[in-house]
Amino acid sequence: MSHSKPDHLLNERARHLLKLMVQRHIRDGQPVGSRTLTRESGLDLSPATIRNVMSDLEELGYVKSPHTSAGRIPTDKGYRFFVDSLLTVQPLRLTDDAGVDMKLEVREDADSETLVDTASNLLSGLTRLTGVVTLPRRRGVALRQVEFLPLSDRRALAILVVNEHEVQNRVVHLDRDYSQAELQRVANYLNQHFAGQAIENVREVIRRHMERDRARMDELMQSVVTVGGTVFDQATADDDRYVVAGQTNLMDFQELSANVEKLRSLFDAFSERRDILHLLDQCLAADGIQIFIGQESGYEVFDGCSLVTSPYSAEGQVLGVLGVIGPTRMQYDRVIPIVDMTARLLGAALNQQH
């Protein structure tokens, strides 16, 4: 076989053997040898010919040998080619045997967080992987009024009135104790300059002020930047949350559980949230299913893992992203339709809320 040909022009024999090898590795989690492929390929090929094909695939970067005498396993590139070119995914229907449990069991008066929690557990339970769902992002939340009450221990209660009549109470931690008079001046300034504006805009303006030379600000503006920045950072941070379920499912996969440091770093990533949120944010604009395989995520902590995601929508607006995280040898043909259907179910449930 000539190695100068483009990778996507693998002949049918190479494609068939690569597909068989990936499927076998996903099922068993072990390197796949040429003898196994000879026995299960259904092709009239000698073991020597199959070894040559696998050697070519290894040279092209689709497979690798973890040990000298063992068989081969897929690389990230091999999984990507498998998912993009060799995998057949059947849409999941609620009438299918596999989809019999595809429903969100929630009360009619369930709030968004309850729906998201249920969806995360549904993903985890059906796939036996880790389910993640971002909370619905709220758009067009406008500030009407803000008031403050001083509390003890450098804290204050912020009372936000947003949109028409919705009231949100937040306890914020400040750099020092502020008197009622100081907090009132901050509230007066914020109400005068920002009433009617989107909270995201308020946060952005205050952030720009924070980047300036605070030594040149008067006392009022320093207080506005400190107190207002804390309040609106917290207000907008509510959009940057997700619910995770089934982290311990990852311990069932030998390639992850055998590496204690790897497992610990994954659990740390679930706790710190930053890296996962950044990945999920990239999927907000995706049209349907998006898959990151291994190093494609750009984060070392997810090497050896895959993330399968889908945005979910209500009333024609994308509100968030859901998906599953697991080892690269996950059952993509089963996981992909489950993620897709869960996104549809969650969107439908959120539509009913409105």
BALOBA-1460 file (C-alpha; in Angstrom, 3 decimals):
// residues 354
<rec num="1" residu="m" x="0.000" y="0.000" z="0.000"/>
<rec num="2" residu="s" x="1.330" y="3.440" z="-0.896"/>
<rec num="3" residu="h" x="1.517" y="5.856" z="2.036"/>
<rec num="4" residu="s" x="1.442" y="8.886" z="-0.235"/>
<rec num="5" residu="k" x="-2.304" y="8.592" z="-0.830"/>
<rec num="6" residu="p" x="-4.637" y="10.829" z="1.239"/>
<rec num="7" residu="d" x="-5.896" y="9.243" z="4.425"/>
<rec num="8" residu="h" x="-9.536" y="9.465" z="3.348"/>
<rec num="9" residu="l" x="-8.803" y="7.212" z="0.384"/>
<rec num="10" residu="l" x="-8.254" y="4.066" z="2.446"/>
<rec num="11" residu="n" x="-9.461" y="1.123" z="0.421"/>
<rec num="12" residu="e" x="-12.502" y="-0.890" z="1.462"/>
<rec num="13" residu="r" x="-10.389" y="-3.684" z="2.942"/>
<rec num="14" residu="a" x="-8.509" y="-1.295" z="5.227"/>
<rec num="15" residu="r" x="-11.743" y="0.439" z="6.220"/>
<rec num="16" residu="h" x="-13.405" y="-2.862" z="7.050"/>
<rec num="17" residu="l" x="-10.530" y="-4.063" z="9.203"/>
<rec num="18" residu="l" x="-10.214" y="-0.713" z="10.984"/>
<rec num="19" residu="k" x="-13.955" y="-0.673" z="11.728"/>
<rec num="20" residu="l" x="-13.834" y="-4.232" z="13.040"/>
<rec num="21" residu="m" x="-10.799" y="-3.488" z="15.192"/>
<rec num="22" residu="v" x="-12.339" y="-0.333" z="16.707"/>
<rec num="23" residu="q" x="-15.614" y="-2.111" z="17.461"/>
<rec num="24" residu="r" x="-13.813" y="-5.027" z="19.094"/>
<rec num="25" residu="h" x="-11.654" y="-2.688" z="21.209"/>
<rec num="26" residu="i" x="-14.700" y="-0.671" z="22.303"/>
<rec num="27" residu="r" x="-16.386" y="-3.888" z="23.377"/>
<rec num="28" residu="d" x="-13.490" y="-5.576" z="25.192"/>
<rec num="29" residu="g" x="-11.075" y="-2.793" z="26.051"/>
<rec num="30" residu="q" x="-8.123" y="-4.931" z="24.984"/>
<rec num="31" residu="p" x="-5.625" y="-4.654" z="22.107"/>
<rec num="32" residu="v" x="-6.861" y="-6.516" z="19.031"/>
<rec num="33" residu="g" x="-4.483" y="-8.932" z="17.321"/>
<rec num="34" residu="s" x="-4.259" y="-10.015" z="13.690"/>
<rec num="35" residu="r" x="-5.482" y="-13.520" z="14.533"/>
<rec num="36" residu="t" x="-8.718" y="-12.113" z="15.925"/>
<rec num="37" residu="l" x="-9.220" y="-9.989" z="12.836"/>
<rec num="38" residu="t" x="-8.479" y="-12.957" z="10.559"/>
<rec num="39" residu="r" x="-11.076" y="-15.030" z="12.376"/>
<rec num="40" residu="e" x="-13.810" y="-12.345" z="12.521"/>
<rec num="41" residu="s" x="-13.279" y="-10.271" z="9.379"/>
<rec num="42" residu="g" x="-15.195" y="-12.521" z="7.005"/>
<rec num="43" residu="l" x="-12.579" y="-11.728" z="4.377"/>
<rec num="44" residu="d" x="-10.600" y="-14.319" z="2.472"/>
<rec num="45" residu="l" x="-7.266" y="-12.926" z="3.633"/>
<rec num="46" residu="s" x="-4.236" y="-14.577" z="5.157"/>
<rec num="47" residu="p" x="-2.995" y="-13.499" z="8.603"/>
<rec num="48" residu="a" x="0.109" y="-12.087" z="6.894"/>
<rec num="49" residu="t" x="-2.013" y="-9.866" z="4.633"/>
<rec num="50" residu="i" x="-4.019" y="-8.597" z="7.593"/>
<rec num="51" residu="r" x="-0.806" y="-7.880" z="9.514"/>
<rec num="52" residu="n" x="0.398" y="-5.852" z="6.537"/>
<rec num="53" residu="v" x="-2.843" y="-3.844" z="6.419"/>
<rec num="54" residu="m" x="-2.664" y="-3.150" z="10.158"/>
<rec num="55" residu="s" x="0.963" y="-2.127" z="9.801"/>
<rec num="56" residu="d" x="-0.072" y="0.331" z="7.102"/>
<rec num="57" residu="l" x="-2.840" y="1.691" z="9.331"/>
<rec num="58" residu="e" x="-0.331" y="2.127" z="12.134"/>
<rec num="59" residu="e" x="2.051" y="3.974" z="9.862"/>
<rec num="60" residu="l" x="-0.800" y="6.280" z="8.829"/>
<rec num="61" residu="g" x="-1.568" y="6.992" z="12.500"/>
<rec num="62" residu="y" x="-4.946" y="5.248" z="12.822"/>
<rec num="63" residu="v" x="-3.805" y="2.559" z="15.265"/>
<rec num="64" residu="k" x="-0.948" y="1.966" z="17.648"/>
<rec num="65" residu="s" x="0.646" y="-0.915" z="19.531"/>
<rec num="66" residu="p" x="0.644" y="-0.388" z="23.308"/>
<rec num="67" residu="h" x="3.100" y="-3.274" z="23.751"/>
<rec num="68" residu="t" x="5.591" y="-4.911" z="21.413"/>
<rec num="69" residu="s" x="3.946" y="-8.327" z="21.320"/>
<rec num="70" residu="a" x="0.334" y="-7.236" z="21.776"/>
<rec num="71" residu="g" x="-2.293" y="-6.312" z="19.239"/>
<rec num="72" residu="r" x="-3.276" y="-2.779" z="18.350"/>
<rec num="73" residu="i" x="-5.691" y="-0.182" z="19.649"/>
<rec num="74" residu="p" x="-7.202" y="2.862" z="17.882"/>
<rec num="75" residu="t" x="-5.576" y="6.283" z="18.162"/>
<rec num="76" residu="d" x="-7.566" y="9.517" z="18.444"/>
<rec num="77" residu="k" x="-7.190" y="9.806" z="14.665"/>
<rec num="78" residu="g" x="-8.516" y="6.273" z="14.269"/>
<rec num="79" residu="y" x="-11.556" y="7.025" z="16.414"/>
<rec num="80" residu="r" x="-12.182" y="10.238" z="14.486"/>
<rec num="81" residu="f" x="-12.137" y="8.393" z="11.163"/>
<rec num="82" residu="f" x="-14.372" y="5.683" z="12.649"/>
<rec num="83" residu="v" x="-16.922" y="8.233" z="13.905"/>
<rec num="84" residu="d" x="-16.900" y="10.372" z="10.766"/>
<rec num="85" residu="s" x="-16.697" y="7.713" z="8.049"/>
<rec num="86" residu="l" x="-17.411" y="4.202" z="9.350"/>
<rec num="87" residu="l" x="-20.070" y="4.576" z="12.041"/>
<rec num="88" residu="t" x="-23.748" y="4.015" z="11.345"/>
<rec num="89" residu="v" x="-26.049" y="5.672" z="13.866"/>
<rec num="90" residu="q" x="-29.755" y="4.916" z="13.914"/>
<rec num="91" residu="p" x="-32.033" y="7.671" z="15.278"/>
<rec num="92" residu="l" x="-33.511" y="6.706" z="18.633"/>
<rec num="93" residu="r" x="-37.284" y="6.562" z="18.857"/>
<rec num="94" residu="l" x="-39.322" y="6.348" z="22.012"/>
<rec num="95" residu="t" x="-40.995" y="3.211" z="20.668"/>
<rec num="96" residu="d" x="-37.691" y="1.380" z="20.310"/>
<rec num="97" residu="d" x="-36.666" y="-1.126" z="22.959"/>
<rec num="98" residu="a" x="-33.492" y="0.887" z="23.491"/>
<rec num="99" residu="g" x="-35.523" y="4.046" z="24.002"/>
<rec num="100" residu="v" x="-38.097" y="2.746" z="26.426"/>
<rec num="101" residu="d" x="-36.501" y="4.668" z="29.310"/>
<rec num="102" residu="m" x="-36.034" y="7.846" z="27.291"/>
<rec num="103" residu="k" x="-38.322" y="10.150" z="29.234"/>
<rec num="104" residu="l" x="-37.857" y="12.905" z="31.787"/>
<rec num="105" residu="e" x="-39.766" y="11.946" z="34.906"/>
<rec num="106" residu="v" x="-40.526" y="15.358" z="36.434"/>
<rec num="107" residu="r" x="-43.438" y="17.096" z="38.098"/>
<rec num="108" residu="e" x="-45.456" y="19.556" z="36.058"/>
<rec num="109" residu="d" x="-44.274" y="22.400" z="38.298"/>
<rec num="110" residu="a" x="-40.590" y="21.397" z="38.117"/>
<rec num="111" residu="d" x="-38.200" y="24.323" z="37.709"/>
<rec num="112" residu="s" x="-35.328" y="24.545" z="35.220"/>
<rec num="113" residu="e" x="-32.713" y="23.256" z="37.678"/>
<rec num="114" residu="t" x="-34.807" y="20.173" z="38.410"/>
<rec num="115" residu="l" x="-35.197" y="19.472" z="34.696"/>
<rec num="116" residu="v" x="-31.460" y="19.872" z="34.130"/>
<rec num="117" residu="d" x="-30.644" y="17.587" z="37.055"/>
<rec num="118" residu="t" x="-33.057" y="14.963" z="35.719"/>
<rec num="119" residu="a" x="-31.544" y="15.185" z="32.234"/>
<rec num="120" residu="s" x="-28.022" y="14.780" z="33.606"/>
<rec num="121" residu="n" x="-29.013" y="11.678" z="35.551"/>
<rec num="122" residu="l" x="-30.842" y="10.296" z="32.511"/>
<rec num="123" residu="l" x="-27.716" y="10.662" z="30.379"/>
<rec num="124" residu="s" x="-25.546" y="9.048" z="33.025"/>
<rec num="125" residu="g" x="-27.958" y="6.213" z="33.712"/>
<rec num="126" residu="l" x="-28.494" y="5.219" z="30.077"/>
<rec num="127" residu="t" x="-24.894" y="5.530" z="28.903"/>
<rec num="128" residu="r" x="-23.114" y="4.479" z="32.118"/>
<rec num="129" residu="l" x="-20.849" y="7.473" z="31.542"/>
<rec num="130" residu="t" x="-20.738" y="10.945" z="33.093"/>
<rec num="131" residu="g" x="-23.629" y="13.218" z="32.159"/>
<rec num="132" residu="v" x="-23.237" y="17.007" z="32.059"/>
<rec num="133" residu="v" x="-25.907" y="19.628" z="31.392"/>
<rec num="134" residu="t" x="-25.461" y="23.393" z="31.558"/>
<rec num="135" residu="l" x="-28.220" y="25.387" z="33.188"/>
<rec num="136" residu="p" x="-30.374" y="27.353" z="30.752"/>
<rec num="137" residu="r" x="-28.806" y="30.679" z="29.887"/>
<rec num="138" residu="r" x="-31.114" y="33.556" z="30.506"/>
<rec num="139" residu="r" x="-31.136" y="36.196" z="27.808"/>
<rec num="140" residu="g" x="-32.403" y="39.753" z="28.043"/>
<rec num="141" residu="v" x="-32.350" y="39.988" z="31.854"/>
<rec num="142" residu="a" x="-32.619" y="43.738" z="32.466"/>
<rec num="143" residu="l" x="-31.788" y="45.537" z="35.691"/>
<rec num="144" residu="r" x="-34.658" y="47.604" z="37.095"/>
<rec num="145" residu="q" x="-33.344" y="48.489" z="40.515"/>
<rec num="146" residu="v" x="-30.718" y="47.463" z="43.037"/>
<rec num="147" residu="e" x="-30.592" y="48.045" z="46.800"/>
<rec num="148" residu="f" x="-28.075" y="47.006" z="49.450"/>
<rec num="149" residu="l" x="-28.217" y="46.123" z="53.131"/>
<rec num="150" residu="p" x="-24.981" y="45.901" z="55.152"/>
<rec num="151" residu="l" x="-24.314" y="42.612" z="56.956"/>
<rec num="152" residu="s" x="-21.564" y="41.528" z="59.320"/>
<rec num="153" residu="d" x="-18.138" y="40.141" z="58.344"/>
<rec num="154" residu="r" x="-17.627" y="42.268" z="55.216"/>
<rec num="155" residu="r" x="-20.835" y="41.085" z="53.610"/>
<rec num="156" residu="a" x="-23.824" y="42.822" z="52.106"/>
<rec num="157" residu="l" x="-27.239" y="41.714" z="50.906"/>
<rec num="158" residu="a" x="-27.877" y="42.812" z="47.315"/>
<rec num="159" residu="i" x="-31.541" y="43.001" z="46.314"/>
<rec num="160" residu="l" x="-31.885" y="43.004" z="42.526"/>
<rec num="161" residu="v" x="-35.131" y="43.732" z="40.729"/>
<rec num="162" residu="v" x="-34.829" y="42.438" z="37.150"/>
<rec num="163" residu="n" x="-37.143" y="42.466" z="34.151"/>
<rec num="164" residu="e" x="-40.606" y="43.480" z="35.338"/>
<rec num="165" residu="h" x="-41.043" y="42.228" z="38.872"/>
<rec num="166" residu="e" x="-38.551" y="39.419" z="39.532"/>
<rec num="167" residu="v" x="-36.572" y="39.906" z="42.747"/>
<rec num="168" residu="q" x="-33.207" y="38.219" z="43.361"/>
<rec num="169" residu="n" x="-31.408" y="38.321" z="46.709"/>
<rec num="170" residu="r" x="-27.656" y="37.727" z="46.845"/>
<rec num="171" residu="v" x="-25.207" y="37.798" z="49.718"/>
<rec num="172" residu="v" x="-21.910" y="39.193" z="48.446"/>
<rec num="173" residu="h" x="-18.505" y="39.162" z="50.125"/>
<rec num="174" residu="l" x="-16.644" y="42.479" z="49.934"/>
<rec num="175" residu="d" x="-13.123" y="43.710" z="50.579"/>
<rec num="176" residu="r" x="-14.197" y="45.638" z="53.714"/>
<rec num="177" residu="d" x="-17.252" y="46.626" z="55.734"/>
<rec num="178" residu="y" x="-19.416" y="49.239" z="54.025"/>
<rec num="179" residu="s" x="-21.804" y="51.532" z="55.882"/>
<rec num="180" residu="q" x="-25.445" y="51.867" z="54.902"/>
<rec num="181" residu="a" x="-24.718" y="55.360" z="53.569"/>
<rec num="182" residu="e" x="-21.890" y="54.099" z="51.334"/>
<rec num="183" residu="l" x="-24.012" y="51.282" z="49.972"/>
<rec num="184" residu="q" x="-26.874" y="53.682" z="49.326"/>
<rec num="185" residu="r" x="-24.619" y="55.928" z="47.260"/>
<rec num="186" residu="v" x="-23.487" y="52.908" z="45.218"/>
<rec num="187" residu="a" x="-27.109" y="51.836" z="44.675"/>
<rec num="188" residu="n" x="-28.099" y="55.369" z="43.636"/>
<rec num="189" residu="y" x="-25.282" y="55.493" z="41.084"/>
<rec num="190" residu="l" x="-26.100" y="52.061" z="39.627"/>
<rec num="191" residu="n" x="-29.824" y="52.821" z="39.413"/>
<rec num="192" residu="q" x="-29.220" y="56.197" z="37.787"/>
<rec num="193" residu="h" x="-26.768" y="54.945" z="35.158"/>
<rec num="194" residu="f" x="-27.815" y="51.342" z="34.487"/>
<rec num="195" residu="a" x="-31.552" y="50.927" z="35.123"/>
<rec num="196" residu="g" x="-33.133" y="49.250" z="32.109"/>
<rec num="197" residu="q" x="-29.865" y="47.833" z="30.769"/>
<rec num="198" residu="a" x="-29.041" y="44.140" z="30.362"/>
<rec num="199" residu="i" x="-27.112" y="42.749" z="33.315"/>
<rec num="200" residu="e" x="-24.390" y="41.499" z="30.966"/>
<rec num="201" residu="n" x="-23.860" y="45.093" z="29.789"/>
<rec num="202" residu="v" x="-23.684" y="46.393" z="33.343"/>
<rec num="203" residu="r" x="-21.078" y="43.809" z="34.180"/>
<rec num="204" residu="e" x="-19.022" y="44.671" z="31.097"/>
<rec num="205" residu="v" x="-19.022" y="48.422" z="31.822"/>
<rec num="206" residu="i" x="-17.939" y="47.853" z="35.422"/>
<rec num="207" residu="r" x="-15.223" y="45.478" z="34.252"/>
<rec num="208" residu="r" x="-13.852" y="48.173" z="31.961"/>
<rec num="209" residu="h" x="-13.760" y="50.555" z="34.905"/>
<rec num="210" residu="m" x="-11.896" y="47.931" z="36.942"/>
<rec num="211" residu="e" x="-9.178" y="47.805" z="34.305"/>
<rec num="212" residu="r" x="-8.518" y="51.519" z="34.627"/>
<rec num="213" residu="d" x="-6.279" y="53.217" z="37.169"/>
<rec num="214" residu="r" x="-8.327" y="52.883" z="40.363"/>
<rec num="215" residu="a" x="-5.983" y="55.270" z="42.168"/>
<rec num="216" residu="r" x="-7.441" y="58.085" z="40.055"/>
<rec num="217" residu="m" x="-11.052" y="57.202" z="40.826"/>
<rec num="218" residu="d" x="-12.951" y="59.091" z="43.461"/>
<rec num="219" residu="e" x="-14.237" y="57.237" z="46.498"/>
<rec num="220" residu="l" x="-17.703" y="56.702" z="45.045"/>
<rec num="221" residu="m" x="-16.426" y="55.147" z="41.818"/>
<rec num="222" residu="q" x="-14.070" y="52.866" z="43.727"/>
<rec num="223" residu="s" x="-17.044" y="51.639" z="45.748"/>
<rec num="224" residu="v" x="-19.165" y="51.218" z="42.627"/>
<rec num="225" residu="v" x="-16.450" y="49.168" z="40.951"/>
<rec num="226" residu="t" x="-15.846" y="46.990" z="44.025"/>
<rec num="227" residu="v" x="-19.437" y="46.420" z="45.139"/>
<rec num="228" residu="g" x="-21.077" y="46.504" z="41.699"/>
<rec num="229" residu="g" x="-18.400" y="44.295" z="40.179"/>
<rec num="230" residu="t" x="-18.916" y="41.666" z="42.865"/>
<rec num="231" residu="v" x="-22.697" y="41.714" z="42.565"/>
<rec num="232" residu="f" x="-22.922" y="41.527" z="38.776"/>
<rec num="233" residu="d" x="-20.110" y="38.999" z="38.455"/>
<rec num="234" residu="q" x="-22.147" y="36.748" z="40.717"/>
<rec num="235" residu="a" x="-25.370" y="37.526" z="38.856"/>
<rec num="236" residu="t" x="-23.951" y="36.590" z="35.470"/>
<rec num="237" residu="a" x="-22.040" y="33.619" z="36.911"/>
<rec num="238" residu="d" x="-25.398" y="31.909" z="37.386"/>
<rec num="239" residu="d" x="-25.323" y="31.340" z="33.620"/>
<rec num="240" residu="d" x="-21.988" y="29.534" z="33.964"/>
<rec num="241" residu="r" x="-23.174" y="26.504" z="35.869"/>
<rec num="242" residu="y" x="-23.752" y="22.917" z="34.958"/>
<rec num="243" residu="v" x="-25.033" y="19.784" z="36.635"/>
<rec num="244" residu="v" x="-22.901" y="16.648" z="36.508"/>
<rec num="245" residu="a" x="-23.948" y="13.072" z="37.290"/>
<rec num="246" residu="g" x="-22.209" y="9.713" z="37.217"/>
<rec num="247" residu="q" x="-18.587" y="10.742" z="37.729"/>
<rec num="248" residu="t" x="-17.884" y="7.422" z="39.436"/>
<rec num="249" residu="n" x="-18.954" y="5.563" z="36.268"/>
<rec num="250" residu="l" x="-15.527" y="6.433" z="34.870"/>
<rec num="251" residu="m" x="-13.967" y="4.150" z="37.481"/>
<rec num="252" residu="d" x="-15.515" y="1.182" z="35.671"/>
<rec num="253" residu="f" x="-13.117" y="1.644" z="32.751"/>
<rec num="254" residu="q" x="-9.747" y="0.053" z="33.339"/>
<rec num="255" residu="e" x="-7.837" y="2.520" z="31.178"/>
<rec num="256" residu="l" x="-8.987" y="5.340" z="33.481"/>
<rec num="257" residu="s" x="-9.149" y="3.637" z="36.869"/>
<rec num="258" residu="a" x="-5.650" y="2.160" z="36.491"/>
<rec num="259" residu="n" x="-4.208" y="5.680" z="36.451"/>
<rec num="260" residu="v" x="-5.061" y="7.221" z="39.815"/>
<rec num="261" residu="e" x="-3.563" y="10.586" z="38.902"/>
<rec num="262" residu="k" x="-5.579" y="10.668" z="35.678"/>
<rec num="263" residu="l" x="-8.786" y="9.906" z="37.547"/>
<rec num="264" residu="r" x="-8.013" y="12.522" z="40.196"/>
<rec num="265" residu="s" x="-7.354" y="15.198" z="37.568"/>
<rec num="266" residu="l" x="-10.670" y="14.376" z="35.881"/>
<rec num="267" residu="f" x="-12.580" y="14.696" z="39.146"/>
<rec num="268" residu="d" x="-10.760" y="17.978" z="39.819"/>
<rec num="269" residu="a" x="-11.899" y="19.211" z="36.403"/>
<rec num="270" residu="f" x="-15.511" y="18.409" z="37.305"/>
<rec num="271" residu="s" x="-15.104" y="20.407" z="40.519"/>
<rec num="272" residu="e" x="-13.259" y="23.397" z="39.063"/>
<rec num="273" residu="r" x="-15.617" y="23.455" z="36.056"/>
<rec num="274" residu="r" x="-13.634" y="26.037" z="34.067"/>
<rec num="275" residu="d" x="-12.235" y="23.686" z="31.388"/>
<rec num="276" residu="i" x="-15.484" y="21.785" z="30.921"/>
<rec num="277" residu="l" x="-17.497" y="25.005" z="30.706"/>
<rec num="278" residu="h" x="-15.132" y="26.347" z="28.060"/>
<rec num="279" residu="l" x="-15.580" y="23.175" z="26.031"/>
<rec num="280" residu="l" x="-19.349" y="23.249" z="26.417"/>
<rec num="281" residu="d" x="-19.451" y="26.926" z="25.431"/>
<rec num="282" residu="q" x="-17.821" y="25.963" z="22.120"/>
<rec num="283" residu="c" x="-20.769" y="23.674" z="21.470"/>
<rec num="284" residu="l" x="-23.494" y="26.309" z="21.924"/>
<rec num="285" residu="a" x="-23.367" y="27.305" z="18.260"/>
<rec num="286" residu="a" x="-23.044" y="23.723" z="16.987"/>
<rec num="287" residu="d" x="-25.712" y="22.354" z="14.706"/>
<rec num="288" residu="g" x="-26.624" y="19.168" z="16.522"/>
<rec num="289" residu="i" x="-24.152" y="16.611" z="17.819"/>
<rec num="290" residu="q" x="-20.536" y="17.637" z="18.322"/>
<rec num="291" residu="i" x="-17.774" y="15.258" z="19.398"/>
<rec num="292" residu="f" x="-14.356" y="15.955" z="20.903"/>
<rec num="293" residu="i" x="-12.056" y="12.918" z="20.877"/>
<rec num="294" residu="g" x="-8.998" y="12.830" z="23.111"/>
<rec num="295" residu="q" x="-6.572" y="15.641" z="22.375"/>
<rec num="296" residu="e" x="-9.097" y="17.431" z="20.158"/>
<rec num="297" residu="s" x="-10.467" y="19.112" z="23.282"/>
<rec num="298" residu="g" x="-7.265" y="21.079" z="23.717"/>
<rec num="299" residu="y" x="-7.130" y="20.199" z="27.413"/>
<rec num="300" residu="e" x="-4.622" y="17.641" z="28.620"/>
<rec num="301" residu="v" x="-6.965" y="16.458" z="31.360"/>
<rec num="302" residu="f" x="-9.321" y="15.063" z="28.699"/>
<rec num="303" residu="d" x="-6.676" y="13.061" z="26.837"/>
<rec num="304" residu="g" x="-8.014" y="9.525" z="26.584"/>
<rec num="305" residu="c" x="-11.599" y="10.784" z="26.912"/>
<rec num="306" residu="s" x="-14.338" y="11.786" z="24.511"/>
<rec num="307" residu="l" x="-17.074" y="14.375" z="24.943"/>
<rec num="308" residu="v" x="-20.319" y="13.971" z="22.975"/>
<rec num="309" residu="t" x="-22.579" y="17.032" z="23.142"/>
<rec num="310" residu="s" x="-25.700" y="18.606" z="21.733"/>
<rec num="311" residu="p" x="-27.233" y="22.045" z="22.299"/>
<rec num="312" residu="y" x="-30.785" y="22.146" z="23.619"/>
<rec num="313" residu="s" x="-33.372" y="24.778" z="22.742"/>
<rec num="314" residu="a" x="-36.718" y="26.134" z="23.849"/>
<rec num="315" residu="e" x="-38.973" y="28.515" z="21.942"/>
<rec num="316" residu="g" x="-36.480" y="28.483" z="19.080"/>
<rec num="317" residu="q" x="-33.611" y="29.763" z="21.227"/>
<rec num="318" residu="v" x="-30.513" y="27.775" z="22.219"/>
<rec num="319" residu="l" x="-30.390" y="27.773" z="26.010"/>
<rec num="320" residu="g" x="-27.563" y="25.404" z="26.850"/>
<rec num="321" residu="v" x="-25.582" y="22.281" z="26.090"/>
<rec num="322" residu="l" x="-25.738" y="18.726" z="27.374"/>
<rec num="323" residu="g" x="-23.586" y="15.681" z="26.797"/>
<rec num="324" residu="v" x="-21.574" y="12.821" z="28.190"/>
<rec num="325" residu="i" x="-17.918" y="12.375" z="29.041"/>
<rec num="326" residu="g" x="-16.276" y="8.971" z="28.936"/>
<rec num="327" residu="p" x="-13.265" y="7.080" z="27.618"/>
<rec num="328" residu="t" x="-12.505" y="7.288" z="23.908"/>
<rec num="329" residu="r" x="-13.698" y="3.692" z="23.540"/>
<rec num="330" residu="m" x="-17.297" y="4.582" z="24.362"/>
<rec num="331" residu="q" x="-20.132" y="3.065" z="22.314"/>
<rec num="332" residu="y" x="-20.610" y="6.009" z="19.968"/>
<rec num="333" residu="d" x="-23.421" y="4.340" z="18.024"/>
<rec num="334" residu="r" x="-25.452" y="4.127" z="21.246"/>
<rec num="335" residu="v" x="-24.298" y="7.313" z="22.971"/>
<rec num="336" residu="i" x="-24.900" y="9.713" z="20.067"/>
<rec num="337" residu="p" x="-28.672" y="9.062" z="19.679"/>
<rec num="338" residu="i" x="-29.164" y="9.116" z="23.473"/>
<rec num="339" residu="v" x="-27.526" y="12.546" z="23.688"/>
<rec num="340" residu="d" x="-29.581" y="13.773" z="20.732"/>
<rec num="341" residu="m" x="-32.868" y="12.508" z="22.182"/>
<rec num="342" residu="t" x="-32.139" y="13.884" z="25.665"/>
<rec num="343" residu="a" x="-31.539" y="17.336" z="24.154"/>
<rec num="344" residu="r" x="-34.926" y="17.113" z="22.426"/>
<rec num="345" residu="l" x="-36.679" y="15.944" z="25.596"/>
<rec num="346" residu="l" x="-35.145" y="18.688" z="27.730"/>
<rec num="347" residu="g" x="-36.038" y="21.341" z="25.159"/>
<rec num="348" residu="a" x="-39.627" y="20.071" z="25.016"/>
<rec num="349" residu="a" x="-39.904" y="20.091" z="28.820"/>
<rec num="350" residu="l" x="-38.596" y="23.658" z="28.987"/>
<rec num="351" residu="n" x="-41.057" y="24.672" z="26.279"/>
<rec num="352" residu="q" x="-43.903" y="23.370" z="28.435"/>
<rec num="353" residu="q" x="-42.730" y="25.610" z="31.272"/>
<rec num="354" residu="h" x="-43.495" y="28.594" z="29.095"/>
